[in-house]
């Protein structure tokens, strides 16, 4: 019974950690969006996306509103976006996206995580051919004619539609992200989340033991408060 309780407790704390990380990430996205385009979501597409993503992770409305108010206050934190590239164990490419109010601290922390695993930062642009930046929209397919929708969204830049049981993923080129957002809004489609992701163009195949080495490094990077996303091309 004690082991079961400890396992459940561990699972519960892990869930809270993931939720706290998600809320922190969205809070930074809101701050950056407000700084770039103002606090009115009707006139700020990036803020609309951040609010939409907040709903997708069940972030309470009052926390979203508080994040917007903080972003417009005089003592607000000015977050900057910064990216870092590295080669992880066994030649796996790793791309790190951050949002920070102190880039000196952030790059030092990223280097520290890499050094712990015997890795170093790569030259900026080294991974340009390995990842493509894509718009990824996750939608609720309920009540939709997906075959017709797929044809309609080609004009908005749809490159690929992946269908799963309860969700559908739409992929666009980086340059068509805004077009797809407008097309989905115009059709009043229930978008669960939308973001720009770095999708690998090629993958590295590893053994189970090698895979653990790579994922341990990824986990260390993801645990950092300044890190928003970590992408890799591990198969």
Protein Blocks (a to p, Z undefined) as FASTA:
>chain_A
ZZmmmmmmmmmmmmmmmmmmmmmmmmmmmmmmmmmnojafklmmklmmmmmmmmmnopaf
klmmmmmmmmmmmkbccddddddddddehhiacddddddfbfklmmmmmmmmmmmnopac
ddehklmmmpccdddddddfehiafklmmmmmmmnopabdcddfkbccddddfklmmmmm
mmmmmnopacfbdcdddddfbdcdddfklmmmmmmmmmmmmmpmklmbdcdfbZZ
